[in-house]
Amino acid sequence: MTKKYLGSSSGLTLVTDAGTAFVSSEFNSGHMVGDIKLAALSDTTAETIGTAVTELVTNGNPFVDVSPADGAADSWTAYGGSTNSVSGGVVTITNNDGDDGVYQTFSAVEGQYYKLTYTIGVTTSACKVLVGTAIGSSNFFSNSGNWTTSGSYTSTFRATATGTAYVSLQLNSTAGSSGDFSGISVTPTTELVENGTFDAGTTGWTANIGSFSVVSGAGRLTNDGSGVRTITSFSAVVGKQYTISYDANIGTGDLCSVRISTASDGGSAGQIAINSSVTGTQSFTFTATATTLYIALLGTTALAEYVEYDNISVRPAVEDRSVNNNGLQVHGQLTKTAVATGADLVAWSGFSRNGNYVPVNALQFNQNALIDYTKDYYISFWVQRHALYQTVLSQGPSAGTKALQINMTSNAGQSLGVYMLGGNVSDTIAIPLNTWTKLDAFYDASQNTCTAYVNGKLIGTSASATNTTVPIAKYSFIGHSYGIAANASGRIALLRVSQTLPTAEQIAQIYEDEKVLFQDGAQATLYGASDAVTALAFDSDTELLSVGTSAGRSDFKGLRRVNNTTTAVTTAISASNSMIVEQ
């Protein structure tokens, strides 16, 4: 087997016939094949990450009348003399003499972001959804962009104080006016962009060059003679990674660009990262260098030309260990625990979705930014199954438009289903509970087929759909399914996506090399806290690779560290016939 070892200030690169692996003091990517697009879930830190999604509004979705004295739904209190009634899960508020409505409270935490959903129905006046530190207060949130427009909306707000917060549903001051409210929900969220969907109009966004408006639900930047730039801010933790995703449309302009900056005007002087595109769903990952960061929406336009943006989202990132830096976005709260007792590598668990198949606790990546679905593509990961029926990964909103969905069902004992662009490989191969299993699947564009492997062995090949168009879905979810009640109840590790097809020999070798990382006590990283490699030596007799750093010497057998010393290696290592000398 071909072997090449490269050391750098950021760790070890191991190149073999099975692929390329990156190893540092914090992660082990596993083997990456060819044109790698994503390598994630490969770190070694056991922790809980994200924000627990807990409903903070009682009796708001749907409203249920339990005969409260004030005529509002139970858990809500009327104010200002409003007349209220509940029917079919909807509360109707009638204004009597002023800014009348109903409210309830929850405990807010300063700095925490919250997701707010609400529906405005039939209305004869302005229907206000307000969140703040007093009844009728809007210092946290106001739906000022859609007071009189019926529809269902989602927004994010940030609490600027700790203590009692009030959710108020309010009619304006016109006596006799009425309005319907339903679907009221407030939950903590990992989302950091307030009004990234522009459901609340332009609230939270400032145009410091050109003009900014909301047209058909998208934010539109129009050049009035000086160019375009619209900004908003969010809070971050210095040193942490975040992924931003958004929909871009060049409209009548030439180019869309999004900048992350430390400058309050969103200018290039404080630029951390920037991404330019023509149109479509985009994403990129960056590291925060300040506690307050600014998103600048930009565009290349001539006078009166415009560009548009929508669905702008920033969430904590799960780091991509490939060269592409396409981090996964964290939804809700997930747990990372060791794959085996005393092992370095950790796996992700705690995935869930709600009754409408919306992910609550899941990982998301922008599939269209990663993969060209008209070409070959390959996905590989390890899974520990905890239930008889679950979906590990889903890319696409329905059976007819799946790019990829991998199910493990209870049919005929333990059954595997792999769906790729209309193709379906299924088998009743045993995938036992609570046991680590390696899954590989790929789409061969030249043959228009999908193929699946389990633990390095071929399961089957199936013809895919004749029309391999790009799937409708913009995003892929790990630990979540589209259209079926089967989120991943187990654990997932070492996810990789590539635009290169592996050979059968590579798939078998990758399985053999990686399975040892899932054993008790398996060490997978450079010893110590230093990534700077100072020396390398390979013993062809023992096939041990010795890697020196300031923390000591790490000896690897394939991808697994089998020994280490604690004396710094400063200059060189020599290894032959089981003898290792270092200095």
C-alpha positions in Angstrom: 0.0 0.0 0.0 1.3 3.4 -0.9 2.2 5.5 2.1 3.1 9.1 2.4 3.4 11.1 5.7 3.5 14.8 6.0 3.9 16.8 9.1 3.0 20.5 9.6 2.2 23.1 12.3 -1.4 21.9 12.2 -0.9 18.2 12.5 -0.3 15.0 10.5 -1.4 14.2 6.9 -1.5 10.5 6.2 -1.8 9.5 2.5 -2.4 5.8 1.5 -4.2 3.9 -1.2 -7.3 4.1 1.0 -7.3 7.9 0.9 -6.1 10.9 2.9 -6.5 11.3 6.6 -5.8 14.4 8.8 -4.8 13.8 12.4 -4.2 16.5 15.1 -4.3 16.6 18.9 -8.1 17.2 18.7 -9.4 15.1 15.8 -8.9 12.2 13.4 -10.8 12.7 10.1 -10.6 9.1 9.0 -9.9 8.3 5.3 -11.0 10.9 2.8 -11.3 9.8 -0.8 -10.4 12.0 -3.8 -12.3 15.2 -4.3 -13.4 15.5 -0.7 -16.2 18.0 0.0 -16.9 17.4 3.7 -15.3 15.6 6.6 -17.0 16.1 10.0 -18.0 14.4 13.3 -14.4 13.4 13.8 -13.4 15.2 17.0 -12.5 14.0 20.5 -14.3 16.4 22.9 -17.1 14.9 24.9 -19.7 17.6 25.6 -23.2 18.8 25.1 -23.4 21.4 22.3 -26.2 23.8 21.2 -29.3 25.0 23.0 -32.1 22.8 24.4 -35.4 23.4 22.6 -38.1 23.8 25.3 -41.5 25.3 24.5 -41.9 28.4 26.7 -45.5 29.3 25.7 -48.4 27.4 27.2 -51.6 26.9 25.3 -50.5 28.8 22.2 -50.4 26.2 19.5 -53.2 25.5 19.4 -55.2 27.7 21.7 -57.5 25.7 23.9 -60.3 27.4 25.9 -60.4 26.1 29.5 -63.0 28.6 30.5 -60.8 31.3 31.9 -62.6 34.2 33.6 -61.2 36.9 31.2 -62.4 35.1 28.0 -58.9 34.5 26.8 -57.4 31.0 26.4 -56.1 29.3 29.6 -52.6 30.6 30.6 -53.3 33.9 28.9 -54.4 37.1 30.7 -56.5 39.8 29.0 -55.4 43.5 29.3 -56.9 46.8 28.3 -60.5 45.6 28.3 -60.3 43.3 25.3 -63.0 40.8 24.5 -61.6 37.4 23.7 -62.9 34.0 22.4 -61.3 30.8 21.4 -62.5 28.5 18.6 -60.7 25.8 16.5 -57.4 26.5 18.1 -57.5 30.2 17.2 -58.0 33.2 19.7 -60.0 36.1 18.4 -59.2 39.4 20.2 -61.7 42.3 19.9 -60.5 45.8 20.9 -62.8 47.8 23.2 -61.1 51.0 24.0 -57.4 51.1 23.3 -54.3 48.9 22.8 -56.1 45.8 24.0 -54.9 42.2 24.0 -53.8 39.1 25.9 -50.4 38.2 27.4 -48.4 35.5 29.2 -44.9 35.4 30.6 -41.8 33.3 30.5 -38.3 33.5 32.1 -35.8 35.1 29.7 -32.0 34.9 29.9 -30.0 37.9 28.7 -28.1 37.2 25.6 -30.1 34.1 24.7 -31.7 33.9 21.3 -35.3 32.7 20.9 -37.3 31.4 18.0 -40.8 32.9 17.7 -43.5 31.5 15.4 -47.0 32.9 15.0 -49.9 33.0 12.6 -52.1 36.0 11.9 -55.5 35.2 10.5 -58.6 37.3 9.6 -58.1 40.8 10.8 -59.8 44.2 10.6 -56.8 46.0 12.2 -53.2 45.8 13.0 -52.4 42.5 14.8 -49.3 43.0 16.9 -47.1 40.2 18.3 -44.8 41.8 20.9 -42.2 40.5 23.3 -40.6 42.6 25.9 -40.0 43.3 29.6 -43.6 44.6 30.3 -47.1 44.0 29.1 -47.4 45.3 25.5 -43.6 46.0 25.4 -41.6 45.4 22.2 -38.0 45.9 23.4 -37.3 42.3 22.5 -39.5 41.9 19.4 -42.2 43.5 17.3 -43.8 42.1 14.1 -44.0 45.6 12.7 -43.4 44.4 9.2 -46.6 42.3 9.0 -49.2 43.8 11.4 -52.0 43.7 8.8 -50.9 40.8 6.6 -52.3 37.4 7.2 -49.9 34.4 7.2 -47.6 32.2 9.3 -44.3 33.7 10.3 -41.0 32.8 12.0 -38.6 35.2 13.6 -35.7 35.2 16.0 -35.1 37.7 18.8 -32.4 38.2 21.5 -33.3 38.8 25.1 -31.5 42.0 26.3 -32.4 41.4 30.0 -32.8 38.5 32.4 -36.1 38.0 34.1 -39.8 38.0 33.3 -40.6 38.5 29.6 -44.1 39.1 28.3 -45.5 37.7 25.0 -48.4 40.1 24.1 -50.9 39.6 21.3 -52.4 43.1 20.8 -54.8 45.0 18.6 -54.2 48.6 17.8 -56.2 51.5 19.3 -59.3 51.3 17.0 -62.3 50.4 19.1 -64.3 47.4 17.8 -61.4 46.1 15.6 -60.6 42.4 15.8 -58.0 39.9 14.8 -57.2 36.2 14.9 -53.9 34.8 16.4 -52.7 31.2 16.5 -49.6 29.0 16.4 -47.8 31.0 19.1 -44.5 29.4 20.1 -41.3 30.6 21.8 -38.3 28.3 22.1 -34.6 28.9 22.8 -32.7 28.5 19.6 -29.1 28.2 18.2 -30.2 30.7 15.4 -28.3 34.0 15.8 -29.8 36.1 13.1 -32.9 38.1 14.0 -35.4 38.4 11.2 -33.2 36.5 8.7 -36.4 35.4 6.9 -37.6 39.0 6.7 -41.0 37.9 8.1 -40.9 41.1 10.2 -40.1 43.3 7.2 -36.8 45.2 7.5 -36.7 45.1 11.3 -33.2 44.6 12.5 -31.5 45.5 9.2 -30.0 48.8 8.3 -29.1 50.0 4.8 -26.0 52.2 5.0 -25.5 52.2 1.2 -28.4 52.2 -1.2 -32.0 51.4 -0.2 -33.4 48.2 1.4 -37.0 46.9 1.2 -38.8 43.6 1.5 -40.4 42.4 -1.8 -42.3 39.1 -1.9 -40.7 38.0 1.3 -37.1 38.6 0.3 -34.8 41.4 1.3 -34.1 43.6 -1.8 -31.0 45.9 -2.0 -31.4 48.6 -4.7 -28.6 50.9 -6.0 -29.7 54.5 -5.7 -26.4 55.7 -7.2 -23.8 54.8 -4.6 -24.0 51.0 -4.5 -25.7 48.7 -2.0 -24.9 47.5 1.5 -27.3 46.4 4.3 -26.2 45.1 7.7 -27.3 43.4 10.9 -25.4 42.3 13.9 -25.3 39.2 16.1 -23.5 38.0 19.3 -20.7 35.5 19.1 -18.0 33.8 21.2 -14.4 34.7 20.3 -12.6 31.7 18.9 -15.8 29.7 18.1 -16.7 28.7 14.6 -20.1 29.5 13.0 -21.7 28.7 9.6 -23.8 31.2 7.7 -26.3 30.0 5.1 -28.5 32.1 2.8 -30.4 32.3 -0.5 -29.0 34.7 -3.0 -30.6 36.1 -6.2 -28.8 38.5 -8.5 -32.1 40.0 -9.6 -31.1 42.7 -12.2 -27.5 43.0 -10.8 -24.4 41.0 -11.5 -23.1 39.5 -8.2 -24.2 38.8 -4.7 -21.7 38.9 -1.8 -22.0 38.4 1.9 -19.4 39.6 4.3 -18.8 38.9 8.0 -17.1 41.9 9.6 -16.1 43.3 13.0 -16.8 46.8 11.7 -20.1 48.3 12.7 -20.7 49.5 9.1 -20.0 46.0 7.7 -17.0 47.4 5.9 -14.0 45.6 4.5 -11.7 47.0 7.2 -13.1 44.5 9.7 -13.6 41.7 7.3 -13.4 38.1 8.7 -14.8 36.3 5.7 -16.6 37.0 2.5 -18.4 34.8 -0.1 -19.5 35.9 -3.6 -22.0 34.1 -5.8 -24.4 34.7 -8.6 -27.5 33.0 -7.2 -28.8 30.0 -5.2 -28.3 28.7 -1.7 -24.9 29.4 -0.3 -23.0 28.8 3.0 -19.6 29.3 4.5 -17.9 28.9 7.9 -15.9 31.4 9.8 -14.2 31.9 13.2 -15.4 34.7 15.5 -12.8 37.3 16.4 -15.1 39.6 18.4 -18.2 39.3 20.6 -20.3 41.4 18.2 -20.1 40.6 14.5 -21.9 42.2 11.5 -23.4 40.6 8.4 -23.2 42.8 5.4 -25.3 42.0 2.4 -23.6 43.3 -0.7 -24.1 43.3 -4.5 -22.5 44.4 -7.8 -25.2 46.6 -9.3 -25.6 49.6 -11.6 -28.0 52.5 -10.9 -31.5 51.3 -10.0 -30.4 47.6 -10.3 -31.1 45.3 -7.3 -30.0 42.0 -5.7 -32.1 39.9 -3.2 -31.4 37.7 -0.1 -33.5 35.5 2.0 -33.4 32.8 4.8 -30.2 34.2 6.3 -29.0 32.0 9.2 -26.0 31.9 11.5 -25.6 28.9 13.9 -22.7 27.3 15.8 -20.7 25.1 13.4 -19.5 21.6 13.6 -16.0 21.9 12.0 -15.3 20.5 8.6 -11.9 18.9 8.6 -11.5 19.0 4.8 -9.9 21.8 3.0 -13.4 23.3 2.1 -14.3 24.4 5.6 -18.0 23.7 5.1 -19.2 23.5 8.7 -22.4 21.8 9.7 -25.1 24.0 11.5 -26.3 22.8 14.9 -30.1 22.8 15.4 -31.2 22.4 19.0 -29.0 20.5 21.4 -26.9 17.4 20.8 -24.5 15.2 22.9 -21.0 14.0 22.1 -19.8 10.9 23.9 -16.9 8.5 23.4 -17.5 5.8 20.8 -16.3 3.2 23.3 -15.0 3.1 26.8 -11.7 5.0 27.0 -11.7 5.8 23.3 -10.6 9.2 21.9 -13.2 9.5 19.1 -16.6 10.8 20.0 -20.0 10.3 18.4 -23.1 12.5 18.1 -26.5 11.6 19.5 -29.8 13.1 20.8 -31.4 13.6 17.4 -35.1 14.4 17.2 -37.8 16.1 15.1 -41.3 17.4 15.9 -44.7 16.0 14.7 -44.5 17.9 11.5 -41.1 16.3 10.6 -39.3 19.6 11.3 -35.8 19.0 12.8 -35.6 19.9 16.5 -32.2 18.4 17.3 -30.2 17.8 14.2 -27.2 18.7 12.1 -27.7 20.6 8.8 -25.4 21.2 5.8 -26.0 22.9 2.5 -26.0 20.0 0.1 -26.2 22.1 -3.1 -23.1 24.1 -2.1 -21.2 20.9 -1.6 -22.2 18.5 -4.3 -22.8 18.6 -8.0 -25.6 16.0 -8.4 -25.0 15.5 -12.1 -21.6 13.9 -11.2 -20.4 11.0 -9.1 -20.8 11.5 -5.4 -20.0 9.4 -2.3 -20.9 9.4 1.3 -19.4 7.5 4.2 -20.1 7.3 8.0 -20.3 5.1 11.0 -23.5 4.6 12.9 -24.5 2.8 16.2 -28.2 1.9 15.9 -30.4 2.2 19.0 -33.8 1.5 17.6 -35.4 -0.9 15.1 -36.6 1.9 12.8 -34.6 5.1 12.1 -33.3 7.4 9.4 -29.7 8.3 9.7 -29.4 10.9 7.0 -31.9 12.6 4.6 -31.3 14.9 1.6 -34.6 15.9 0.0 -38.2 16.7 1.0 -39.9 13.6 -0.4 -39.5 10.2 -1.8 -39.6 11.5 -5.4 -36.8 14.1 -4.9 -34.4 12.4 -2.5 -30.8 13.0 -3.3 -29.9 10.5 -0.5 -31.8 8.9 2.3 -30.5 6.0 4.5 -33.0 4.1 6.6 -32.6 1.2 8.9 -36.0 -0.5 9.4 -37.4 -3.4 11.4 -38.7 -5.2 8.3 -37.5 -8.8 8.2 -35.4 -8.3 11.3 -32.8 -5.6 10.4 -33.2 -4.0 7.0 -31.2 -1.3 5.2 -32.6 1.1 2.7 -30.4 3.4 0.6 -32.1 5.9 -1.8 -30.1 8.0 -4.2 -31.6 10.1 -6.9 -34.5 7.7 -7.4 -32.5 4.5 -7.0 -33.2 2.2 -4.1 -30.8 -0.4 -2.7 -32.3 -2.5 0.1 -31.3 -5.6 1.9 -32.1 -7.5 5.1 -28.5 -7.6 6.2 -28.3 -7.7 9.9 -27.4 -4.3 11.4 -27.6 -5.1 15.1 -28.5 -2.7 17.8 -25.8 -1.0 19.9 -23.0 -2.0 17.6 -20.9 0.2 15.4 -21.6 -0.3 11.7 -19.8 1.3 8.7 -22.1 2.5 5.8 -20.9 3.6 2.4 -23.1 4.7 -0.5 -22.3 6.3 -3.9 -24.0 7.5 -7.1 -22.2 6.5 -10.3 -23.1 9.2 -12.9 -21.8 7.3 -15.9 -23.9 4.2 -15.0 -26.8 6.2 -13.4 -26.8 3.7 -10.5 -26.5 3.8 -6.7 -24.5 1.3 -4.7 -24.3 0.5 -1.0 -21.8 -1.2 1.2 -22.0 -2.3 4.9 -18.8 -2.9 6.8 -16.8 -2.9 3.7 -18.9 -5.5 1.8 -21.1 -4.8 -1.2 -24.8 -5.0 -0.5 -26.2 -4.1 -3.9 -26.6 -1.7 -6.8 -29.7 -0.2 -8.2 -30.6 2.0 -11.2 -31.4 5.6 -10.3 -33.9 7.9 -11.9 -33.4 8.7 -15.5 -33.6 12.4 -14.8 -30.8 13.2 -12.3 -31.8 16.8 -11.6 -30.7 18.7 -8.6 -33.0 17.8 -5.7 -35.5 20.4 -4.5 -34.2 20.4 -1.0 -31.6 23.1 -0.2 -30.3 21.4 2.9 -29.4 18.0 4.2 -30.1 16.9 7.7 -28.1 14.3 9.7 -30.2 12.5 12.3 -33.5 13.6 10.7 -35.9 12.3 8.1 -38.2 13.9 5.6 -41.8 12.7 5.6 -41.5 9.7 8.0 -41.4 9.5 11.8 -37.9 8.0 12.1 -35.1 10.3 13.3 -31.8 8.7 14.2 -32.1 7.4 17.8 -28.5 6.1 17.8 -25.0 7.7 17.4 -23.1 8.9 14.3 -19.4 9.5 13.7 -16.9 10.1 10.9 -19.1 11.6 8.2 -17.5 12.2 4.8 -18.8 13.4 1.5 -16.8 13.2 -1.7 -17.2 13.9 -5.4 -15.0 10.9 -6.2 -16.1 7.3 -6.3 -14.0 4.8 -4.2 -13.0 1.4 -5.4 -14.3 -1.7 -3.7 -10.7 -2.3 -2.4 -10.7 1.2 -0.9 -14.0 0.8 0.8 -12.8 -2.5 2.3 -9.5 -1.0 3.4 -11.2 2.0 5.0 -13.4 -0.2 7.0 -10.4 -2.3 8.3 -8.4 0.8 9.1 -11.2 2.7 10.9 -12.9 -0.1 12.8 -10.1 -0.1 15.4 -11.0 3.5 16.4 -14.3 2.2 17.7 -12.7 -0.3 20.2 -12.3 0.2 24.0 -9.3 2.4 24.7 -8.6 3.3 21.1 -6.4 6.4 20.8 -6.9 8.4 17.6 -5.0 11.6 18.0 -1.5 13.1 18.5 -0.6 12.8 22.1 -0.8 16.1 24.1 -2.0 19.5 23.1 0.5 20.4 20.4 -0.3 20.0 16.7 3.1 21.2 15.4 5.0 18.1 14.1 8.7 18.3 14.6 9.8 14.9 13.2 8.6 11.8 11.4 9.9 8.3 11.0 8.3 5.1 9.5 9.5 1.6 10.5 8.8 -0.6 7.5 9.4 -3.7 9.6 6.7 -2.9 12.2 4.7 -0.5 10.0 4.7 1.9 12.9 4.7 5.7 12.1 6.4 7.8 14.8 5.3 11.4 15.0 7.2 13.9 17.2 5.8 17.1 18.8 6.7 19.2 21.8 4.4 17.0 23.9 6.2 13.8 23.1 6.3 11.0 20.5 3.1 9.4 19.1 3.4 5.9 17.5 0.6 5.0 15.0 -0.4 1.7 13.5 -2.5 2.9 10.6 -5.0 5.5 12.0 -4.7 4.3 15.6 -2.1 5.6 18.1 -0.7 2.5 19.9 2.0 4.2 22.1 3.3 7.5 23.2 6.1 9.1 25.2 6.0 12.3 27.1 9.5 13.7 26.3 9.5 16.5 23.7 10.9 15.7 20.3 12.8 18.7 19.0 14.9 17.6 16.0 14.5 14.1 14.5 13.3 10.5 14.9 14.9 7.4 13.5 13.0 4.1 13.5 14.0 0.6 12.2 13.4 -3.0 13.1 11.4 -2.0 16.2 14.1 0.4 17.5 13.2 4.1 17.8 15.7 6.8 18.5 14.6 10.5 19.0 16.1 13.8 19.9 
